[in-house]
Amino acid sequence: MNKTYEKYYVPAQSPWPIVGAVALFLIAVGAGNFVNEVTKQQPGFGGYMLTAGFAVLILMLFGWFKNIIDESMSGLYSDQMDRSFRYGMSWFIMSEVMFFMAFFGALFYGRVIALNWLSGGSNNAMTFELLWPEFEAMWPLLKTPGGTETQAMPAFGLPLINTAILVISSVTLHFAHVALEQSKRGTLKLMMFVTIVLGITFLSLQVYEYIHAYTDLGLTLASGFYGSTFFLLTGFHGMHVTLGTIILIFVFLRILKGHFTPEKHFAFRAGAWYWHFVDVVWLCLYVFVYVL
């Protein structure tokens, strides 16, 4: 009995994974050194390495995405390949959920468990007196063991504005998706452009917020558990917004070239999934880091 098998395209070996690994290495090492240099106010190579890492990352994204787009537009992908992309993107977002859950878990541990322990709870009064006699059990921790004082970032101000911007960007992206499914290319282009502008605005305001934290509030990475947790969560989220904005820019360029149809537009859908995920993470971050 003859059987008909669905074709499954297997691409040739690609240099882009190793290029991406090099980019991430440069970003990780460069960011670590850059933050250390800013904290200690010492010049170094961290900023140059960080910039080089982002340049290599963008090069990798352009090259790899171009290969995938060419393969897709050439009709090499089957329905099974499309399902593989869907599963891959779904598991990628799930891994990102676990990534942020780890940091939210650290925040929970510090606020609920470590704070109680340092305050003398659970019969640790003697330990508390030896470790940090001047400790006050309140959140956020505005004093470090060395006596340095800082200020908390207020929830109502730049963070609230950024929250509104990110929520609106998810709405405009949804309108763009609806326009794509209804073949309204003009509305699609406009809504995608507005979404990208909102994403860039969010990142610009976050940079301004960091400058304000360092120069006016004395809130730095060296500001104890509160400072390190604040910059860890908001910084990693900012990196994800940056990546999401880059993805949306690629999608927008493809839209301008006439790509995507109402029936076939998974690249757009994947970018939208990621952007909505980033939006939800920020809402949780805003509540647990800024408000509570």
TIBANU-580308 format. One record per residue (C-alpha): x, y, z. Coordinates in steps of 0.1 Angstrom, whole numbers, padded with zeros to 4 digits. Layout:
# residues N
{{X Y Z}}
...
***
This chain:
# residues 292
{{0000 0000 0000}}
{{0014 0034 -0010}}
{{0016 0061 0016}}
{{0020 0098 0010}}
{{0043 0115 0035}}
{{0042 0152 0042}}
{{0075 0169 0034}}
{{0095 0184 0062}}
{{0122 0210 0052}}
{{0155 0205 0070}}
{{0177 0236 0066}}
{{0215 0234 0060}}
{{0239 0241 0088}}
{{0238 0277 0098}}
{{0265 0300 0114}}
{{0239 0322 0131}}
{{0236 0302 0164}}
{{0273 0306 0172}}
{{0271 0342 0162}}
{{0242 0347 0186}}
{{0261 0329 0214}}
{{0290 0353 0209}}
{{0266 0383 0210}}
{{0251 0371 0242}}
{{0285 0365 0257}}
{{0296 0400 0248}}
{{0264 0415 0262}}
{{0266 0396 0295}}
{{0303 0404 0301}}
{{0300 0439 0289}}
{{0269 0447 0309}}
{{0285 0433 0341}}
{{0316 0454 0336}}
{{0297 0485 0326}}
{{0275 0484 0357}}
{{0305 0479 0379}}
{{0323 0508 0362}}
{{0293 0531 0366}}
{{0289 0521 0403}}
{{0326 0527 0411}}
{{0329 0556 0386}}
{{0359 0541 0369}}
{{0365 0540 0332}}
{{0367 0507 0314}}
{{0359 0486 0284}}
{{0324 0474 0296}}
{{0305 0500 0275}}
{{0323 0492 0243}}
{{0318 0454 0248}}
{{0281 0459 0255}}
{{0277 0480 0224}}
{{0296 0454 0203}}
{{0274 0427 0217}}
{{0242 0445 0207}}
{{0257 0452 0172}}
{{0265 0415 0167}}
{{0231 0405 0181}}
{{0213 0428 0156}}
{{0235 0414 0128}}
{{0226 0379 0138}}
{{0189 0387 0139}}
{{0189 0403 0104}}
{{0209 0374 0090}}
{{0189 0346 0106}}
{{0155 0362 0101}}
{{0164 0368 0064}}
{{0172 0331 0059}}
{{0139 0320 0075}}
{{0119 0346 0056}}
{{0135 0335 0023}}
{{0127 0298 0031}}
{{0091 0306 0040}}
{{0085 0328 0009}}
{{0099 0301 -0013}}
{{0073 0276 -0001}}
{{0097 0253 0016}}
{{0077 0251 0048}}
{{0049 0225 0053}}
{{0020 0225 0078}}
{{0042 0204 0101}}
{{0069 0230 0100}}
{{0043 0257 0109}}
{{0033 0236 0139}}
{{0069 0232 0149}}
{{0073 0270 0149}}
{{0042 0273 0171}}
{{0054 0248 0196}}
{{0088 0263 0197}}
{{0075 0298 0203}}
{{0051 0285 0230}}
{{0079 0267 0249}}
{{0102 0297 0245}}
{{0076 0319 0262}}
{{0071 0293 0289}}
{{0108 0293 0296}}
{{0106 0331 0299}}
{{0078 0328 0324}}
{{0099 0305 0345}}
{{0128 0330 0341}}
{{0108 0358 0357}}
{{0092 0335 0382}}
{{0127 0329 0397}}
{{0133 0366 0402}}
{{0098 0372 0416}}
{{0105 0342 0439}}
{{0137 0360 0451}}
{{0117 0391 0458}}
{{0091 0371 0477}}
{{0118 0353 0498}}
{{0135 0386 0507}}
{{0103 0404 0517}}
{{0085 0376 0535}}
{{0112 0353 0549}}
{{0145 0371 0551}}
{{0128 0403 0564}}
{{0111 0384 0592}}
{{0143 0365 0600}}
{{0164 0397 0603}}
{{0138 0414 0624}}
{{0143 0388 0651}}
{{0113 0366 0642}}
{{0114 0329 0646}}
{{0135 0332 0678}}
{{0164 0348 0659}}
{{0166 0379 0681}}
{{0202 0373 0691}}
{{0213 0367 0655}}
{{0195 0398 0644}}
{{0214 0419 0671}}
{{0247 0406 0659}}
{{0241 0410 0622}}
{{0224 0443 0619}}
{{0215 0461 0652}}
{{0200 0491 0634}}
{{0177 0471 0612}}
{{0141 0481 0608}}
{{0116 0456 0596}}
{{0100 0476 0568}}
{{0097 0474 0531}}
{{0113 0487 0510}}
{{0147 0484 0527}}
{{0161 0520 0525}}
{{0192 0514 0547}}
{{0220 0490 0540}}
{{0242 0473 0567}}
{{0269 0499 0560}}
{{0246 0528 0569}}
{{0239 0540 0534}}
{{0204 0554 0529}}
{{0184 0556 0497}}
{{0149 0564 0485}}
{{0123 0541 0470}}
{{0111 0547 0434}}
{{0075 0561 0437}}
{{0048 0541 0420}}
{{0029 0571 0407}}
{{0050 0591 0381}}
{{0072 0576 0355}}
{{0064 0540 0363}}
{{0026 0547 0360}}
{{0031 0565 0327}}
{{0052 0536 0314}}
{{0025 0511 0325}}
{{-0001 0531 0306}}
{{0022 0532 0275}}
{{0028 0494 0276}}
{{-0009 0486 0280}}
{{-0018 0509 0252}}
{{0008 0493 0230}}
{{-0008 0459 0235}}
{{-0041 0474 0225}}
{{-0027 0489 0193}}
{{-0010 0457 0185}}
{{-0043 0438 0188}}
{{-0059 0463 0165}}
{{-0031 0457 0140}}
{{-0037 0419 0142}}
{{-0074 0424 0136}}
{{-0066 0447 0106}}
{{-0043 0420 0092}}
{{-0070 0394 0094}}
{{-0094 0417 0077}}
{{-0069 0427 0050}}
{{-0069 0464 0060}}
{{-0033 0471 0052}}
{{-0035 0508 0059}}
{{-0047 0503 0094}}
{{-0023 0475 0099}}
{{0007 0497 0090}}
{{-0005 0526 0112}}
{{-0012 0504 0143}}
{{0022 0486 0139}}
{{0040 0519 0136}}
{{0022 0533 0167}}
{{0031 0501 0187}}
{{0068 0504 0178}}
{{0068 0541 0188}}
{{0052 0533 0221}}
{{0078 0506 0228}}
{{0107 0529 0221}}
{{0090 0556 0243}}
{{0088 0531 0271}}
{{0125 0522 0268}}
{{0135 0559 0267}}
{{0115 0567 0298}}
{{0130 0537 0316}}
{{0165 0551 0308}}
{{0154 0584 0322}}
{{0140 0567 0353}}
{{0174 0550 0359}}
{{0192 0583 0356}}
{{0167 0598 0381}}
{{0172 0569 0405}}
{{0210 0571 0404}}
{{0213 0609 0405}}
{{0183 0621 0426}}
{{0172 0592 0448}}
{{0206 0575 0455}}
{{0190 0542 0443}}
{{0218 0521 0428}}
{{0227 0484 0425}}
{{0247 0489 0457}}
{{0216 0500 0476}}
{{0212 0466 0494}}
{{0185 0440 0486}}
{{0159 0466 0474}}
{{0182 0483 0450}}
{{0196 0451 0435}}
{{0161 0435 0432}}
{{0147 0467 0416}}
{{0173 0469 0389}}
{{0174 0432 0383}}
{{0137 0429 0376}}
{{0132 0462 0357}}
{{0165 0457 0339}}
{{0158 0422 0326}}
{{0123 0433 0316}}
{{0138 0463 0297}}
{{0160 0438 0278}}
{{0129 0418 0269}}
{{0111 0450 0257}}
{{0141 0458 0236}}
{{0141 0424 0220}}
{{0103 0426 0215}}
{{0107 0460 0198}}
{{0133 0447 0175}}
{{0110 0418 0165}}
{{0081 0442 0159}}
{{0104 0463 0137}}
{{0113 0432 0116}}
{{0076 0424 0113}}
{{0068 0460 0103}}
{{0094 0459 0076}}
{{0079 0427 0062}}
{{0044 0444 0063}}
{{0058 0473 0042}}
{{0071 0447 0017}}
{{0036 0432 0014}}
{{0043 0400 0033}}
{{0016 0382 0054}}
{{-0019 0372 0045}}
{{-0050 0368 0067}}
{{-0045 0330 0065}}
{{-0007 0329 0069}}
{{0010 0352 0093}}
{{0026 0332 0121}}
{{0057 0356 0123}}
{{0033 0384 0132}}
{{0014 0362 0156}}
{{0046 0351 0173}}
{{0058 0387 0178}}
{{0024 0396 0192}}
{{0025 0367 0217}}
{{0059 0378 0229}}
{{0048 0415 0232}}
{{0017 0406 0252}}
{{0038 0384 0275}}
{{0062 0413 0281}}
{{0031 0435 0289}}
{{0018 0410 0315}}
{{0052 0407 0331}}
{{0054 0444 0335}}
{{0019 0446 0351}}
{{0030 0420 0377}}
{{0063 0439 0382}}
{{0046 0472 0386}}
{{0023 0458 0414}}
{{0050 0439 0433}}
{{0080 0462 0429}}
{{0065 0497 0427}}
{{0031 0495 0445}}
{{0032 0469 0473}}
***
